[in-house]
Amino acid sequence: MSTAPITKILTKLTKVSQRQPDQYSACCPAHADKNPSLSVRETPEGAVLMYCFSGRQVSEVVNALGLEMSDLSLPRQASGYEPKRTPCLLNAGQALELLTNETNLLAVVTGNLLHGVALNQDDVIRITQAAGRIQCLRDESTRSLHA
């Protein structure tokens, strides 16, 4: 069984005193603190909130304790209702390269049509494929924005 985040934090601090249930003060490890200036609180969900009245950022305090920001909260428990994530098949650079290639193809086809070049069945299939790829890239980018 893992240690509760509040216990992990409090055992690394000095001059810890409990001010209220689930609320403590201590010397801030991120600067030369002689009198407690760090407020530490445990939320009902078991996460730890910290505030340094001397102006240090929480990330500075966490680093000074030799911990990670993820140590301030309990590991997430899967509820079974999480949305299913489909893995990205392309990284951002590959997606932009594909988008550039497909739009260039459509620009060439448009130029050919303006100059009277007729499309054959293979051209129509390739144009449809390009449109589908562009739509797929659009859908993927929209999904990643809302994730």
C-alpha positions in Angstrom: 0.0 0.0 0.0 1.4 3.4 -0.9 1.9 6.3 1.5 -0.7 9.0 1.6 0.4 12.2 -0.1 0.0 14.3 3.1 2.2 11.9 5.0 4.9 12.0 2.2 4.9 15.8 2.4 4.7 16.3 6.2 7.6 13.8 7.0 9.9 15.9 4.8 9.1 19.3 6.4 10.4 20.9 9.6 8.6 22.8 12.4 5.3 21.2 11.4 2.3 22.2 13.5 -1.3 21.3 12.9 -3.5 24.5 12.8 -6.8 22.8 12.0 -8.0 19.3 11.0 -6.1 18.5 7.7 -4.3 21.9 7.8 -0.7 22.4 8.8 2.0 25.0 8.8 5.8 24.3 8.4 9.0 25.9 7.3 9.2 26.2 3.6 12.1 24.1 2.2 12.4 26.3 -0.9 14.1 29.1 1.0 15.9 29.9 4.2 12.8 29.8 6.4 13.2 30.3 10.2 9.5 30.7 10.9 6.9 28.6 9.2 5.6 30.3 6.1 4.3 27.2 4.3 0.6 26.3 4.6 -0.2 22.6 3.8 -3.7 21.3 3.5 -5.2 17.9 2.6 -8.4 18.0 0.5 -11.2 15.5 1.2 -10.0 13.6 -2.0 -6.6 13.2 -0.4 -4.7 15.7 -2.5 -2.3 18.1 -0.9 -2.5 21.9 -1.4 0.5 24.1 -0.5 1.0 27.8 -0.3 4.2 29.7 0.7 3.5 33.1 2.2 7.0 34.1 1.2 6.0 33.8 -2.5 7.7 30.5 -3.5 5.9 28.5 -6.2 4.5 25.1 -5.4 6.8 23.6 -8.0 9.8 25.1 -6.1 8.6 23.6 -2.8 8.0 20.2 -4.4 11.5 20.2 -6.0 13.1 21.2 -2.7 11.4 18.2 -1.1 12.8 16.0 -3.8 9.3 15.0 -5.0 7.2 15.3 -8.1 4.0 17.3 -8.6 2.2 14.0 -9.0 3.2 13.1 -5.4 0.6 15.8 -4.3 -2.3 13.6 -5.2 -3.5 10.0 -5.0 -3.1 7.9 -8.2 -6.3 8.0 -10.3 -8.6 5.1 -10.0 -10.3 4.0 -13.2 -14.0 4.4 -13.0 -14.8 2.4 -16.1 -16.5 5.4 -17.7 -13.4 7.0 -19.2 -13.6 7.8 -22.9 -11.8 5.4 -25.1 -8.7 7.1 -26.6 -7.6 6.1 -30.0 -3.8 6.4 -30.4 -2.5 9.0 -32.8 -1.1 7.4 -35.8 0.9 10.4 -36.9 3.0 12.9 -34.9 2.4 16.6 -35.6 5.2 16.9 -38.1 4.0 13.9 -40.1 0.4 15.2 -40.0 1.5 18.6 -41.4 3.6 16.9 -44.1 0.6 14.8 -45.2 -1.7 17.8 -45.2 0.8 19.7 -47.3 1.1 16.8 -49.8 -2.7 16.4 -50.1 -3.4 20.1 -50.5 -0.6 20.3 -53.1 -2.3 17.5 -55.0 -5.6 19.2 -54.9 -4.0 22.5 -56.1 -2.4 20.7 -59.1 -5.7 19.0 -60.0 -7.5 22.4 -59.8 -4.9 23.9 -62.1 -5.3 21.0 -64.5 -9.1 21.4 -64.6 -8.7 25.1 -65.2 -6.5 24.3 -68.2 -9.0 21.8 -69.6 -7.3 18.6 -68.5 -10.0 15.9 -68.1 -9.9 13.6 -65.0 -9.9 9.9 -65.4 -11.3 7.3 -62.9 -7.9 7.0 -61.2 -7.7 10.7 -60.7 -11.1 10.8 -59.1 -10.2 8.0 -56.7 -7.0 9.8 -55.7 -8.8 13.1 -55.2 -11.4 11.3 -53.0 -8.6 9.7 -51.0 -6.9 13.1 -50.5 -10.2 14.6 -49.3 -10.6 11.7 -46.9 -7.1 12.1 -45.5 -7.6 15.8 -45.0 -10.9 15.1 -43.2 -9.2 12.4 -41.0 -6.5 14.9 -40.0 -9.1 17.5 -39.2 -11.0 15.0 -37.0 -7.9 13.9 -35.2 -6.8 17.5 -34.5 -10.3 18.3 -33.2 -10.2 15.3 -30.9 -6.8 16.2 -29.5 -8.0 19.8 -28.8 -10.9 18.4 -26.8 -9.0 15.7 -25.0 
